[in-house]
Amino acid sequence: VWGQPPQNSQRNSFDFGTLGVEDEWQHTLRFENSGSEPLEIKDVQLTPPLVVTTMTSNVQPGKSGIVTVRLDRPRENGEFQGTVAVNFRSQPSNPLVFEVVGKIVPPIEFDPLPMFFVSTQRGQNKTASIEIINHEHGTFEILRAEHASSRFTTQLEALQPGRRYRLSLTLKSDGPAGRMNDTITLVTSSREHPSLKIQAHTNVNERVHVFPDKVDLGTISIDYLKAHAETVESLSTSVIVYQDGGKDFQISATTDVPFLELSTSQAQLKDRFEVRVKVVPEKLKSGEVNGAVVVVTNDPEFRHLTIPVRAVIEVADRPAP
């Protein structure tokens, strides 16, 4: 990389490509003194984790100077965009700036993540995929995928044998409704990484279902609400009740939690309802709350849906009289 620190600030770019998170990397940035006076480097400002290992302190006219930088550790995975700004004593407002860019990758990369999030409706199988990319110096094979779940199937493809694989998960729509978490183990031929773990978070919704499937109001402070009445609205929440393929879906909602006020409204497509849950501060009493919102529908198969409600109501201790 060549540049000159002259009348206007210069920018030079160096791309180190793809670099492992533990790989050694250093590079020498070169510049030329095209002026008639010697140049003395005052200091070098760098984007972490770049550090200077060696540099030329004085550069005579017509000669070249160098700044050698190393990418130190720890490093974050992802795109790296850094700068090396060389400041000169004779030109304090006109630094020579080098851009250093590239991508830092782990030894084994999962694109997009080392986990599946797959949700589907009853009667509709759904497939999602993850790519596994080997950035190690040596190649290895992914021999097989192992899991104990009958809820889904997996398929393994070698896109670039030894380097890139695709794992696909197909969630069966006829399995138990609700959310489940499973672990998929990829058995490999790598000595450093003989097995790789991938989490499978799956969900099968019934034809009529709610989202979210519970109301957790967390901890509510009565004293705080009295002092900050404007925050009451932030405690309001809602759940959506869906009827897959519905055209004239109807519901009503009740609750056994005394301090909650419910209201419902139908969406334009008439296949879903919003249940709005509002906290009434005047009815709050200290203690733990474990109640429910009960939804009654006009669907002959799903007449009642129960949504758990949880909260902890706190009040400051009063001093004894």
C-alpha positions in Angstrom: 0.0 0.0 0.0 1.5 3.3 -1.1 0.5 6.8 -0.1 1.8 10.3 0.4 1.3 12.8 3.3 1.1 15.9 1.3 -1.2 18.9 0.8 -4.4 17.0 1.6 -5.0 14.0 3.7 -4.6 10.7 1.7 -6.5 7.5 2.2 -5.2 4.1 1.2 -7.0 0.8 1.6 -5.8 -2.7 2.4 -8.1 -5.7 2.5 -6.8 -8.7 4.4 -9.6 -10.9 3.1 -10.9 -13.7 5.4 -8.9 -14.2 8.6 -9.4 -16.8 11.4 -10.1 -15.5 14.9 -6.9 -17.0 16.1 -4.7 -16.6 12.9 -1.6 -14.5 13.0 -1.7 -11.4 10.8 0.6 -8.4 10.3 1.2 -6.1 7.4 3.6 -3.4 6.5 2.0 -0.1 5.2 4.4 2.0 3.1 4.4 5.7 2.3 6.7 8.1 0.5 8.0 11.5 1.5 7.6 13.4 -1.7 8.3 16.8 -0.1 11.5 18.7 0.4 11.7 18.5 4.2 12.2 15.4 6.5 9.0 13.9 8.0 8.9 12.9 11.7 6.1 10.6 12.8 4.5 12.0 16.0 2.2 9.1 16.7 -0.1 6.5 15.1 -3.7 6.1 16.0 -5.3 2.7 15.3 -8.7 1.0 15.5 -8.4 -1.8 18.1 -7.3 -4.5 18.0 -4.7 -3.2 15.5 -1.4 -2.4 17.1 1.9 -1.1 15.8 4.9 -3.5 15.9 7.5 -1.3 14.1 7.6 2.0 12.3 10.0 4.5 10.7 10.4 7.6 13.0 12.0 9.9 10.4 11.7 9.8 6.6 14.1 11.9 4.5 12.8 13.6 1.3 12.4 11.1 -1.6 12.6 8.1 0.8 10.0 5.7 2.0 8.6 5.1 5.5 6.9 2.1 6.9 4.3 1.3 9.7 3.9 -2.4 10.4 0.7 -3.3 12.2 -0.6 -6.5 13.7 -4.2 -7.6 14.4 -4.1 -8.4 18.1 -6.5 -10.5 20.2 -9.2 -10.7 21.3 -11.1 -10.2 18.1 -14.8 -10.1 17.3 -16.3 -12.2 14.5 -17.7 -10.4 11.5 -16.7 -7.6 9.2 -13.8 -5.5 10.3 -13.3 -1.9 9.3 -10.4 -0.1 10.9 -8.0 2.8 10.3 -4.3 3.5 10.8 -3.8 7.3 11.1 -0.1 8.4 10.9 0.3 11.8 12.4 3.3 14.0 11.5 4.9 16.7 13.7 5.2 19.1 10.8 1.6 18.5 9.6 -0.5 17.8 12.7 -3.8 18.5 10.9 -3.0 16.4 7.9 -2.6 12.7 8.9 -1.9 9.9 6.4 -4.8 7.5 6.8 -4.8 3.8 5.8 -8.0 1.8 5.8 -7.7 -1.9 6.9 -10.7 -4.0 6.1 -11.6 -7.7 6.0 -13.7 -10.4 7.6 -12.8 -12.2 10.9 -14.3 -15.7 11.1 -14.4 -18.5 13.7 -12.8 -21.9 12.9 -16.3 -23.2 12.1 -19.0 -20.8 11.0 -22.7 -21.3 11.1 -24.8 -19.3 8.7 -26.9 -17.7 9.9 -26.7 -19.2 13.5 -25.9 -22.6 15.2 -29.6 -23.0 15.9 -32.9 -23.5 14.2 -36.1 -21.5 14.9 -38.9 -23.2 13.0 -42.6 -22.6 13.6 -45.5 -24.0 11.5 -49.3 -24.5 11.4 -51.0 -27.9 11.9 -51.0 -29.6 8.5 -48.1 -27.6 7.0 -44.6 -29.1 7.1 -41.9 -26.5 7.2 -38.2 -26.7 6.2 -35.3 -24.4 7.3 -31.5 -24.7 6.6 -28.2 -23.8 8.2 -24.8 -23.8 6.4 -21.7 -25.0 8.2 -18.5 -23.5 6.8 -15.1 -24.9 7.8 -12.4 -22.1 8.0 -9.8 -24.4 9.6 -6.6 -24.9 7.7 -7.4 -28.6 7.1 -10.6 -30.1 5.7 -12.9 -32.4 7.6 -16.1 -34.3 6.8 -19.4 -34.0 8.5 -20.3 -37.7 8.7 -23.9 -37.6 10.0 -26.5 -35.7 12.0 -27.8 -37.3 15.2 -30.9 -36.4 17.3 -33.5 -38.1 19.4 -36.6 -36.3 18.2 -39.4 -37.8 16.1 -40.8 -34.2 15.7 -38.5 -33.4 12.7 -36.2 -34.9 10.1 -32.8 -33.7 9.0 -30.9 -33.9 5.7 -27.2 -33.2 5.3 -25.6 -32.0 2.0 -22.0 -31.5 1.1 -21.9 -28.2 -0.9 -18.1 -28.2 -1.0 -16.8 -31.4 0.5 -14.5 -30.7 3.4 -15.4 -27.1 3.5 -19.1 -26.3 3.3 -22.2 -28.3 4.3 -25.9 -27.6 4.5 -28.1 -29.0 7.2 -31.8 -28.9 6.6 -34.5 -29.5 9.2 -38.1 -30.3 8.2 -40.6 -29.8 11.0 -43.5 -32.3 10.9 -46.9 -30.6 11.3 -48.6 -33.7 12.7 -46.6 -33.8 15.9 -47.5 -32.5 19.4 -48.6 -28.9 19.5 -46.4 -26.3 21.3 -42.8 -25.5 21.7 -39.9 -27.9 22.1 -36.1 -27.6 22.3 -33.8 -30.4 21.0 -30.1 -30.8 20.3 -28.7 -32.0 17.0 -25.2 -33.4 17.1 -23.1 -33.3 13.9 -20.4 -36.0 14.0 -17.3 -34.9 12.1 -13.9 -36.3 11.2 -12.1 -33.3 12.8 -9.8 -34.0 15.7 -10.3 -30.5 17.1 -14.0 -30.5 16.6 -15.2 -34.2 16.6 -18.8 -33.1 17.2 -20.8 -29.9 16.7 -24.0 -29.0 18.6 -26.9 -27.2 17.0 -30.1 -26.3 18.9 -33.4 -26.9 17.3 -36.2 -24.7 18.7 -39.5 -25.8 17.1 -43.1 -24.9 17.4 -46.3 -26.4 16.0 -49.4 -24.3 16.2 -52.9 -25.7 16.3 -55.4 -24.3 13.8 -56.6 -22.0 16.6 -53.8 -20.7 18.7 -52.6 -17.7 20.6 -49.4 -15.6 20.5 -47.7 -15.1 22.8 -48.9 -18.2 24.7 -48.7 -16.6 28.1 -48.9 -13.2 29.8 -45.9 -12.4 32.1 -46.2 -9.0 33.7 -43.0 -9.4 35.7 -42.7 -7.5 38.9 -45.0 -4.5 39.5 -44.3 -2.0 42.3 -47.4 -0.4 43.7 -45.4 2.5 45.2 -43.6 3.2 42.0 -46.9 3.3 40.1 -48.3 5.8 42.6 -45.2 8.0 42.1 -45.1 7.6 38.4 -48.7 7.3 37.2 -47.7 7.9 33.6 -46.0 4.5 33.5 -49.2 2.5 34.0 -49.8 2.4 30.2 -46.5 0.6 29.7 -47.8 -2.4 31.7 -50.5 -3.0 29.1 -50.0 -5.8 26.7 -51.9 -7.9 24.3 -52.2 -11.4 22.8 -53.5 -12.4 19.4 -55.9 -15.3 18.9 -55.6 -16.8 15.4 -57.9 -19.1 13.5 -56.0 -20.5 10.5 -58.2 -19.9 7.4 -61.0 -18.3 9.4 -63.5 -16.0 7.8 -65.8 -15.0 10.7 -63.9 -15.9 13.8 -65.5 -14.7 17.0 -64.2 -14.7 20.6 -64.9 -13.4 24.1 -62.3 -13.2 26.9 -62.5 -13.3 30.7 -59.9 -13.4 33.5 -59.7 -14.4 37.2 -57.1 -11.8 37.9 -58.9 -8.9 39.7 -56.6 -6.1 38.6 -56.8 -6.9 34.9 -59.2 -5.3 32.4 -59.7 -7.0 29.1 -60.9 -5.7 25.7 -61.1 -7.4 22.3 -61.0 -6.2 18.7 -61.2 -8.1 15.4 -58.7 -7.7 12.6 -59.8 -6.7 9.1 -59.3 -10.2 7.7 -61.6 -11.6 10.4 -59.3 -14.6 11.1 -57.8 -13.2 14.3 -58.7 -11.2 17.4 -56.5 -9.0 19.7 -57.1 -9.4 23.4 -55.8 -6.2 25.1 -54.7 -6.7 28.7 -54.7 -3.6 30.9 -53.6 -3.2 34.5 -55.9 -1.3 36.8 -53.6 0.2 39.5 -56.3 0.8 42.1 -57.0 -3.0 42.3 -53.4 -4.1 42.8 -52.7 -6.1 46.0 -49.2 -7.3 47.0 -48.4 -11.0 46.4 -47.7 -13.5 43.7 -50.2 -13.9 40.9 -50.9 -17.0 39.0 -54.1 -16.7 37.0 -55.4 -17.0 33.5 -57.2 -15.4 30.6 -59.8 -17.7 29.3 -60.8 -17.2 25.6 -64.1 -18.7 24.4 -64.4 -19.0 20.6 -67.0 -20.0 18.0 -64.7 -22.7 16.5 -66.4 -26.1 17.2 -63.0 -27.8 17.7 -61.4 -25.2 19.9 -64.1 -23.8 22.2 -61.8 -22.7 25.1 -58.2 -21.5 25.2 -56.4 -20.8 28.5 -53.6 -18.3 28.6 -51.6 -18.3 31.8 -51.0 -15.0 33.6 -48.1 -14.4 36.0 -47.1 -11.4 38.0 -45.5 -10.4 41.3 -47.0 -7.4 43.0 -44.7 -5.5 45.5 -45.4 -2.9 48.1 -42.7 -1.2 50.2 -42.7 -2.3 53.9 -44.4 0.2 56.1 -42.8 1.2 59.4 -44.6 -0.1 62.5 -46.6 2.6 64.3 
